[in-house]
Amino acid sequence: MSQRARIDTDGPEPGGPSNAGAELDPVHPVRPPEARSAQGTPSSGLTTAEVAERRARGEVNDVPIRSSRSTVDIVRGNVFTRFNAIIGVLWVIMLFVAPIQDSLFGFVIIANTGIGIIQELRAKKTLDGLAVIGEARPTVRRDGAATELSTSAIVLGDLIELGPGDKVVVDGVVAEADSLEIDESLLTGEADPVVKQPGDPVMSGSFVVAGGGAFEATKVGREAYAAQLAEEASRFTLVHSELRSGISTILKYVTWMMVPTATGLIISQLVAKDDNFKNSIARTVGGIVPMIPEGLVLLTSVAFAIGVVRLGRKQCLVQELPAIEGLARVDVVCLDKTGTLTEGGMDVTELRPLGDADETSVRQVLGALGASDPRPNASLQAVIDAYPDSGRLKPVRSLPFSSARKYSGAQLADDHLTTTWLLGAPDVLLPDGDPALAETEQLNQQGLRVLLLARTPGDLDSPDIAKGAQATALVVLEQRLRPDAADTLRYFAEQDVAAKVISGDNAVSVGAVAAKLGLPGAENTVDARRLPAEKEAMASELDTGSVFGRVTPQQKRDMVGALQSRGHTVAMTGDGVNDVLALKDADIGVAMGSGSEATRAVAQIVLLNNSFATLPSVVAEGRRVIGNITRVATLFLTKTVYSVLLAILVVCSQVEYPFLPRHLTLLSTLTIGVPAFFLALAPNKERAQPHFVRRVMRYAIPAGIIAAAATFCTYLLARSHYTGPHSLDAETSAATLTLFLVSLWVLAIVARPYTWWRICLVGTMALGFVIVLVVPWLQEFFALKLVGTVMPWTAVGVAGVGALLLEVSWRWVDRRVR
C-alpha cells in the first residue's frame, strides 16, 4: 500500500505531530496546489502502475451492485411456496383419479407462477439498469489528476476526494481535511456530524455534511463495513408493508381453518353414500383447492413488479418496493424549494452596492470569494459566473458555507491590507433594524434571493464573527422555476395531499416563489426561527401553514416528526445534504438524481430525471397498487370464505360435495382470476386507508356467507327435486349456476364505480359462462347441463335473493366504514 498523503490543516511543518483526537479548528488556510504530504511527496494519489499492481493482486472494490434478487432467487421464490406445494400434491393426485379437466387448476398455477417469474425478471432488469444510472461515481486522484470513477474501479490505497454531500464508498483514513465534517448516523445512529482530521478513520456508508478533503482507501470490496452490511441485508429485501403483512396474516388464518376443515371433508366424502372412491377423491380436492387464495399473493407481487417497471420507464428508481405502497398513504408532502420547485441553476440579476461602496471593488471581492471556495454551492457558483476572479485579492483563509451558519467567508489580502469578508443571508448577518434589511425584504417579496456581502472586523475563527458586520452590497439572484412545478402542486391539491414548502431560504422569498406557482396558503409564510420547539405546538403551526423559511436541517427533521405525531403520512423531497435527516425520518423519502449521494442513499425513491413532475406518477402508481389490491383481495377471500363454509356444511350434512375441481376452476377463472388481473392494473386515485385486513374481511366474510348459504340451499333443493342414477350431475349444475351468479354480483360490486371497460369486463365474464352452458362440447367438458326448467329458474331465484342480501350487507358495511 502506498504511504498515506497528509496535509496538516493547522500549519505545522511537514512531519510534525498529528492532531488526531484534538478539536479541529473550523477555519483553515487555503491549500496551494503544490501542497505536499507528511512524507514530502505530492498528494497525487496512486500511479497507473500501482493501480495495475493492486488489480493483479485482487485488491479492488469488486462488490457487485445488487439492486434486486438474483434470477435463481426469483424462480425459487415463485415456485417453492407453501401453497404451490399443497396444490401441487393435489394436482398430482387428480391426474391419477380424474379426467384432465379436473386438473385444470394445476395448469392455472403453472401459468400464474410463470407470469410472476416473468414480471419479476422484467422488474429486475429495470432495477438493475436504473441502479447503474444512479450509482455513485466518486472522484479519485491518480497520477495527480482527479477523475470520476465507478465504485468498482477503486483499488486499495486510492486517494478519494470528498466534498459536501459525497458518500464515503469504502473504508479509509483521512489524508486531507478542510473543515471536514462527516455524518455517520446511518452507521452509528448518532445524528451529530463528526469532525474529521488527518489520520481519523472513515467508514463506508457515511457522508460529508460540510467542508472537504480526501481519504485513502484501506478496506475495499467485501471487507468494507457497508459491504458487510449489504451482505446481511440486500436492498431488495421485502421490508415492512401493511399490505404484505396483512396478506400474510390472512393466509395464516386460512391455513388454520383449512387443515381441520379439509380433514373433515376428506373423511365425509370417503363415507358418503352412492359415490365411488375416485369421485369422492375428486370432489374432496374440489373442496380443498378453492380454500387457498394463492392468486392473491401472486397478484400482489405482479402488481408491485409492474409498478416498478412503469416507474422505471419514467426514470424513477424505486429502491424499496413497499415505497410504492407507502406513497398511496401519503397525505402530506414536504417540498424543498431549491431543486424541487426551482431548477438547480441560479443567475445574478443585479448588484446593489450599499453606502459609499465602489462597485468595481465589490466585483473584485466577490470574484476572490468565489475563487477561495473549491466546492461552491449553487448561489456562489452564480456569483463566480457573474464576477470572475481578477487575481488582485489573494485568499488567505476561508470559511466554507454551512447550512447551519447560512454564510461563508474568507480573509482576502491585497498589497497593503487583509480584510475579512462574509457572504450570506442578510437577516442572519445583520441586526434587526438595519436599513439593508428593508431593501432585502422588498426583493424577497418579488421572489428574488438576496445575498449580503459584508465586511467584518471579527476573525474567521471567532464565534461572533458576524458581530459588527458592515453591509457593503446586495447580490440579487433569481432561481428559475421548474415549468412543471405549478401543475404538480395543482395535482396534489386535487388529490387532497397537503403540500408544505420547507426551505432554508428567507421565508418571504420562499412564499413569493410558492405564490407564483399557485400553492394554496402561500401568502401566509412562517419564519421557522419563530416556530415553537415543543412538538404539539409545532404540529399545530404546521397544520395551518404552507410555507416555512429559514428552516435548519434539525428543524426539518423535527417538522417531519411533528406532522407524524398528528397521524399524517409524510413524504419528504430533497436534494441537498441538509435534507438527509428529514428524508431518513419521513415515511417516504424522495431524492433528486442530481442531488447529493447522501440523499440518494437514504431515500426510498430517486427521481433520476430530476423532474418534480414525476411525483404525481409515483403517487398515482402507489394508489393504483394498494387500492386495486384491496379491491381484488375481496374477490379472493370471498371465495375462501364460501369454500370453507360449504365444506363445513357438507361435513355436517354428510352429503356429497357439490362440485368437481373443473367447476370451481371455471368459476374462479370467470369471477376472480381474469377480472382480478384487469382490476389490479386499472387506474385508481383513491387514497389508501389503513387496516387492510379489517377492511377486506368486513366485505369478504358477509359476501362469502351469503354465497355459501345460497349455493347450499340450491344444492339441497336440487337433491330433493332430482332422482335417478345421474342426479348428482344435475344437482351440481344447479348449484354451480347459483354460485356463479352470486359471485358475478360480488364482482359487479367490486368493479364499481362503473366505466365502459368495467361494464364490458363483467358482461364478458357472464357471456363466457353462457357460452359454456350452450355449447355442447363445453357442457360435456365441464360436466354442466341444466335439466328441466324448474331447478334452473329456482337457482336463478335463489341467486337473486343472494344478490339482494349482498347489496344490503355491502351498503351497511360501507356506512360503518365511513
N, C-alpha and C positions, 0 to 999 in steps of 0.2 A: 504494500500500500504506500502511495506517495505521502510525504510528510504534509501535515495539515498547514495550510496557509492561514496566517493570522494578521489582523490589523488591531493594534491596541487603540481603542477609541478614546482613552484618556491622555494619550500623547507621550508615554514613556518611551525611552529609546528601545529599538529592536532588541529583543532578547530579555526585556525586563520581566518582572513577575506578572503572573496572570492575576486578573481581578475577579476570577470566578468566585461567586458566592457573595461578592460585595454588591451594594446597591448601585445600580447603573445611573450615571448622570444622564438625564433625558436630552441633553444638548451635546452635540459632538462636532468636532472640527470637520469641515468638508474635506473628504479624501481626495488628494490629487490622483490623476490616472497612474502615476508611477509608484503608487503606494506598494510597499513590499511586506512580505510576511516576516514572522519572527526569525525564520531561517535565512532571511536575506534574499530569497528568490521571489520573482514576481508572482502575484496571485493569479496565474494564468490557467490554472486547472491542469488536467492531465493532457499529455500529448497523444497524438494519434497512435503512436507505437505502444504507449502504456495502455490505451483503451483496447487495442488488439490483443495485447498480452493477457489482460483480465478476461476478455471474452473467451480466449482459448482455455483459460483455467475454469471457466464456468461461473465467474464472479459477476453475474449480470442479473438485472432485476426481471427475472423471467416469469413472474406471477401472471397467469392468464387473466384477462378481464372476463369475469363471469357474471353476466347480467341476467342469465336465465338458466333453467335446468338443462342438463345435457340431454341429447336425443335418447339415450338409454333410459335415463330417469323419467323422461316424458312417457315413453312406451310403457315402462314398468308401472308408473303411477296411474295410467289409464286402464291398463289391462288387469293388473293384480289388485283388485279391490274386493272388499268383503262381499259386496252384493253380486259382483260378477262371478265370484266363487259359488255362491248359493245358486244363482241362476244357471251357471254352467253345469252344475251337478244335475239340476232338474232337467236341463236340456238334454243331457246325455241319456237320462232315464227315458224321456219322451221319445227319443229317436228309436228306442228298442220296443216300446209298448204301444205306440200310437202312430197314425199316419203323419206324413210330413207337415201337413197343415197345422197340426197341433204342436209343432216345434218351431213355428214361425217366430215366437218370441225370442228364441236364441239367435236367429239371424238379425233381428232388430237390435239386439245388444251388440252384436259384432259390428253392425253398421254405425251405431251410436258411438261405440268405442273408437272406431276408425275416424269418425268425424272429430271426436275430441282430440285424438292424436294429431290429425292434420291441422286443426285450428291452432293447437298449441305450438306446433312446429312453425307455423306461419308467424305466430306471435314471437317465437324465439328468434326467428330470422330478423324481424323488425327490431326487437330489443337489442340484439347483438350489434346490428348495424348502427342504431342510434347511440349505443353506449360508446362505440368507437368515435362517433362525431363529438360526443360530449366529454371525451376523455381529457384529463388534464395533460398539458404539454409544458412541463417545467423548463425554465431557462438554465441550460448547463454551460459552464465555461470550460472550453477546451482549446488548447493552443492559443490562449489569450483572447479568444473570441467567444461571445455569448450567443448560443443558438438554442432555439426551441426544439426539444426532442420528445419523442414518445417516452412514457414512463418505462416501457420495456427495454429502451435503449440505454438506460442508466447502468453504469458499472460501478463496482466497488472503488471508492476513492474519488469519484466525480465531485466537482465543486458546483453546487447548485445554488443559483441566486434566488433571493426571496424579496418580495415586496408586499404591500398591503393587499390582503385577500388571497395571496398564494397559499396553496396547501403544501404541507411537508409530505412528500410522496414516499420517502424511505427514511429509515432511522439514520441519524448522523450526529455530528458535533459541530457547533457553531464555529466558523472560521472568521467571519467578519460580522460586525454588528453596528448598526447606525440607528439608535433608539428602537431596537428590535423588541417587539412585544408579541408573544405567541399565546394563542388561546388553546389550551389543552383540555377544554371541557368535554369534548367528545370522547376523550380517553379517561380522564380522571374524575369528571363530574364537577370540577372546580371552575366556576364561571369567570373568576377574575383572571385577566391576562397575566402571563409570567414574563418578566423582563429577562432577556437572554443576553449573555456576554460571551465573548470568545472562550471556548472551552466547555461551555454548557451543552448538555445533550439535548437533542430534539427528537421527537418520536413521530413516525408517520401517522397521519390522521389528524394532526394538529394543524393550525393555520395562523397566518400572520394577521394581526389586527392593527399594527402601527409600525412605522419605521421600515427598515430594510436590512439586508445583509446577505450572507452566503453561508452554506454549511457543507461539510464534507460527508459523503455517504459512507457509513460504517457498517450498515447491515442492509442487504438488498435481497430481493427475491422472497422466498418463504421464511427467511429469518427476520424480516421486518415485523414490527409489532402489529401494524394494521393488516398485514398479510396473514398473520397467525389468527387474528380475529375473523378475517374473511373465510378462513378455512373452517372455522367453527360455525359460522352463520352466513350462508350465501345471501346475496342481495335479493334473490328470487323467493326466499322463504316466505311462506304464507303467514304473515303476521296477523294480529288480532283483527277480526272483521265480524261485525254483528251478523252480517248475512251468512257467512260461513259457519260461525259458531252456532247460530240459530238452526241452520240446516243440520249440523252435527247433533244438536240436542234432539231435533225431531227424529232423526234416524236412530238415535239411541233408544228413544221411547218405542219406536216402531219395532225395533229388534226385540225388545222385552215383550211386546204384545204378540209378535209374530210366532215366537217359539212355542208357547203353550197353545195358542190357537191352532197353529199348523199341526201340532201333535194330536190334538183332539180331532181335527179334521181327518187326518190320516186314519185314525182308529175307526171313526164313524163311517168312512167310505168303504173300508175293508169289510165291515159287517153289515153294510146297507143291503136291504132286500132287493132282489131282482136285478142284480148288477154283477157283471163278471169282473175278474181280477184286473185285467188290463184297463177296462173302462173306469174302474174305481181309481186306479193309479192316475189315469189321465185327468179325471175330474179333481182329484186331490191336488195335482200340480196346478190345475186351472184355478184352484182356490188360493194357492200359496203365492204364485208369481205376482199377481196384481197388488199384493200387500206391500211390495217393495217399491218405493218411489225412486228407483235407480236413475230414471231420466232427469230428476230434479238436480242431482249432483252434477251430472254431465252437462245439463243445460246451463247451469251456473258457471261452470268452467269455460264453456264455449262463449257465453256472453261476455265474461271478463276478457277472454282472449281476443275476441272480435273487437272489443273496446280498445284494447292496446293497439291492435292493428290500425283501427280507424284513426286514433290519435297520432300514431306513428306517421301516418301519411301526411299529417298536418305539422310534422316536425315537433311533436310533443313527446318527450321521453318520460314514461311512467316508471319510476324506479321502484315503487311498491304497488302491486296490483290493487290492494284494498283502498289505495288513494282514490281510485275511480269511484268506489262506493262512498268514501268519505265526502267527496265533493257533492254528492247528491244530498247530503245532510247539511251543507253549509248554509247558514242564514246571515253571516256577516263576513265580508271580505275586506281586509285591511290592505290598503294600497300605499306604496311609497311613491311620491311624486316623481322623483328623478329616476329615469329609466323605465318607468311604468306608464305614467300619464304623459311624460315628456320624453323626447329622444335623448340619447346619451350626449350628443354634441351640444356645445353652447357657443354663442358668439358675443363678443364685446360690441355693444351698440353705442356706448357713449362713455367718455371720460370727463368727469367734472372735478377740476382742481378746486380746493376749498381755501378760503382766506387769500393769502398772497403767494400761494404755491405756484411754481413755474411748471407749465405743462410739459415742457421738454425734459426737465429734471425728473418729473413724475414718471414719464415714459421710461427713462433710463433706470429708475429704481425698480419699476415693475419688471423690466427685462432682466435685471440682475436677480430679482427674487425668483423669477421663473427658472433661471439658469442654476440657482442654488439647490433646487429640488430635483433629484434624479428620477423621482417617480411622482409626477404631478397628477392631481386629480383633475376632473373634467373642468372645474372652474379655472384652475391655474393654467391648464392647457390652453383654454381660450385666451387667457392673458398672454401666454407665451406666443400664440399665433398672431395676436394683435400687436405685441410690442417685443420684437426680437432683442436679444441682449446686445448692447452696444460695446460691451467689453470695458467700459470706463470704470465701472464699480466692480470690485472683487469680493465675492463671498468669503467671509472669514469663518463664521459658524452658522449653522442652520437649525431650524426647529420645524420638523415635518408637521404637516397638517394632521390634526386629530379631530375626529367627530365629537369627542367629548369636550375639547377646548373650543372648537369651531374657529380656529385661526391657525395660521402658520407664520413663520418669521425667519429673519436672518440678520446677521451683522454684516453690513456692507462697508467696504473701505475704499476711499479714493486716495489721492496723493497726500492729503492733509488730515483727513478725519475718518473715524469709524463711527457709523450710526446704526442703531438698532431699528428695524422696520418690522411691522406686523401687517398681515393681510388677512382679513376675515370678516365675520359678521359684525356690522356696526353696533347692533344692540347689545353685543357681548363686550366689545372693546371700549364703548363709550358709556359714560354715566348718564342716568336719566336726566333729561332736560337739555342735553347738548343740542345745539341748533342743527347739527348734521342729521340728527335722528328724525327731525320733522321732514327734511328733504327725502330721507330714505323711505319714510312712511308713504309719501306721495308716490314714489316709484314702485314700491311694493304693491300698492293698490292697483297698479296697472299690470300686475303680474310679472314684473321685472325682478330680477335678482340683483342685489347690490352687495358689493364687497367694499370694505373700507380699507384704504391704505393709511396707516398711522405711524408716526414716529414716536418712539417711547424712550424715556430716559433710563428705564429699567434694563437689567441684564437678562439675557435669554434664559439663564438658569434660575431666575427669580420666580417664586410662585405668584408674586404680584406684578408680573411683567406688564400687564395692561394698565396698571395704575398710572395715571398721569399721561396717558397716550394722547397725542395731539393729532387731530384729524387733518389729513393732508389732501386726500382726494377720494372720490367715489367712483368705483368702476361698475358700470351698469352692464349687466349681461342679460341675455334673453335666451330662454330654452325653447326649442322647437317642440310644439305639441305633437303628439302622435296623431296622425289623421284618423285613426280608428278608435281613439280613446272615447270620444263622445258617444258613439254607437254602443260601445261596450258598457259604459256606465248606464246607458238607457236600458240595455238588456237586463242588467242586474236589478234595476228599479222595477221593470215589468215582472221579474221573477221573484219579487219580494225578498231580495237579498240586499241587505243594507251595506252600502259602500262607505268605508271610513278612510279618508286620506290622512296618513300619519307620516309626517316628514320632519326632518331636522332643520329645514329651512324656516325662514320667517313666516309666521302664521298668516299675516296679511297677504304676502306674496303667494303662498300656497292657496289661500282662499280665492285669490284672483284667478289663478290657473284653473281651479276647480269650477269656478263660476263660468269661465269661458267654455268649459266642457259640459255645462248644464247639470252639474251634480246637485241634487236636492239638498238644501240646507247649507250651501256653500257660503252664503252671506254671513253665517254665524260661525266665525272662526274662533278657535281656542288656543291660547298660548300655553303649551304644556308645562311651562315653568310655574304656572299658577294652578296646575291640577293638584288635587289632594293626594297625598301618598297612601291614605287608607283605601283598601281595595273596594269596599262597598261604596264609598263616596266617589271614587274614581269611576266605578261602573255606572253610577247614575249620570255622571258627566258624559261618559261615552255613549250612553243610550240616547241622549238628547243632541249631542254634537255630531258633525260630519267631517269637519276639517280641523286638524291639530298640527300646529307648527312648533318648532324648537323642541322636538321630542328627542331625548337622549336614547342611546341604544338600550339602556336598562329600562327606561320608561316604556319603550316599545314592548319589551318583554312583560312588564307589569300590566300594560294595557290589554295584551292578549289574555293574561290570566284573569283580569277583572271582567272582561267580556265572557270568558268561560264560566266564571263564578255565577253569572246570570243565566246559565243554561244555553248560551249561544255556542254553535259550532263555527269555529273561526278558521278562515283561510287567510294566509299572510303571503303577500308577494314582496319580492325584494331582489336586489342585485348586488348590493354592497356588503362589505364586512359588517357594517353596523346593523344589518338586518338579520344576522345569523342567529342571535339569541332568540329573537321573536319567531323566526322560522322554525327553530327547534321546538318551541313550546306550542306553536299553533297546531290545531288539529290537522291541517293540511298546509304544508309549505310549498310555495311555488316560486321557483327561481328563474331568472332570465339566463339564456345560454351564454350571453356575453358578459354576465356578471362574474363575480369572483369565484374561484374554485371552491372556496369555503361555503358559499351559499348553495352552489350546485351539489355539494357533498351532503348537506343536511336536508335539502328539500326532497319531498316525495315526487314532485313533478317539476320537470325542467322544460321551459319553452325555448327550444333550440333556435327557433326563428326570431326570438326576441320580440315577438308580437303579442302585445297585451290583448289583441283581438282574438287570440286563440283561446283565451279563458272561457268565453261562453260555450265554445265547443266542448271544452273539458267538463264544464258543469253539466251541460246537456247530456254528455255521454254517461256521466255518473248517474244522473236522474233516470236515464233510459235503462241502465243496467238494473239498478236496485228496484225501481218502480215496476219494471216488467217482470223481474224475477218474483217479486211479491205477488203479482197477478197470477203467473203460471203456477206458482207453488200451491195456490188454492186448488187448481185442477188436479195436480199430482196427489195432494193429500186428501182431497175428496175421494179419489179412487182408493187410497189406502184405508180410509175410514169405512167406506161401504164394503170393501173386501173383507176386512176383519169382522165387521158386524154380520155379513152374510155367512161367513164361516161359523160364527158363534150360533147363529140361528139354525144353520144346517145341523150342527152338532147336537143342539138341544132338541131339534125335531126328529133327529135320526132319519133323515131323508137323503136322497142322492144330491150331490152338489149340482146346482142347475146349469153350470157352464163347463164347457171344454176349453182348453187353452186358446184354441183358434177363435172362439167367440170374444174372449177378453182381449186378445191381440187386435182384433178388428175394432172393438170399441175404443181401446186405448189409442190406437192409431188415429181414428177419426175425431175423437173428442178431446184428446190430450196431446199426443205426440206431434202430429203435423201442425195443429193450430198453435201449440205452445212455442214451437220454433219460430213461427212468424210473429207471434205476440211478443216474444222475448227480444226481438230485434227491431221492434217498431219504435218510433219517436215517443218520448214520454217526458213532459216538462214538469210533472208534479214533484214537489219537494218530498224527499223520502221522510217517513215518520219512524220514530223509534219503536222498540218492542216488536221485532219482526215475527217471532214465534206466536206471540199472543194475537197479533193482528191476523195472521194467516189462519190460525186454528179457530178463531171466532167465526170465520166463514166456513172452513172446511168441515168442522165437526157437525153443525146442523145440516149442511148440504149432504154429507156422507150418510147421516142417519136417515134423512128423507129418501135418498136414493136407495139405500138398503131396504128400508121398510116398503117402499113402493114395489121394488123388484120382487121381494119375497112374497108380498101379498099377491102379485100377479102369478107367481110360481105356484102358490098354494091353490089359487082359483083354477089354474090350468090343470093341476093334478086331480082336482075333483071333477073337472069337465071332460078331460080326455081319458080314454081307456084303450087298452089293447097293447100288443107287444111293442109297438114303436111309439107309444105315447110320450116317452121321455124326450124325444126329438121335438115334438110339438110343444111340450111344456117349456123346453129350453128356448125355443124360438120366441114364444110369447114373453118370457122373462127378459130375453135379450132385447126385444123391441122396447119394453118399458125402461130398461136400464139405459138404452141408447137415448131415448127421448129425454129422460131426466138429466142425463149427463150433457146432452146437447144444450139443454136450458141453462145448466151451470156455465157452459162455455159462452152462451149468449149473454149471460150476466157479466162474466169476467171481461168480455170483449168491449163492454161499454166504456166510454161514450162511443157511439157508432160513427164510423166513417164508411165511405163506399167500399173500401177494401176489407174492412172488418165484416160488413154485411155479406160481402161476397165469400169471405172465408167461412163463416158459419153456414151459408147456403150451400157452398161446395161440399162441406162435410156431410150435410143432410142428404145432398144428391148422391154422394158416394154410397151411403147406406141403402138408399132406394135402389141404386143400380145392383147392389149385391142381392137385394130381395127379388128383383125381377129377372135377372139374367140366370138361366137355368144352371149353367156350369158353375157360376159363383155360388148359387144356392147349395149345390152339392158339395163344393169345395169347403164352404164354411158351415155346412150342416145347418142351414137356416131355411125353413119352409113353414110359412104361416098356414095353418089348417083351419078351414072354415072361416066364418066371419065374426062369430060371437067373441071368441077369445082375442083375436087381433084388436077388435074395437074396444074390448074390455081393457086390454093392455094400454091402448091409447088413452082411455078414460082415466085409468089409474095414474098414468104418467102426467095427465093434465092436472089432476089433484096434486101430485107431487110438485109440478111446476108452480102452482099457485102457492103451495106451502114454502117453496124456495123463495119466491118473491117476498112473502110476508116476513120470513126469517131474515132475509138479506136486508130488507129495509129497516127492520128492528135493530139488527146489528149495526147498520150504518148510523142510526140515530145514537146508539150507545157509544160508538167510537167518536162521533163528533162531540 
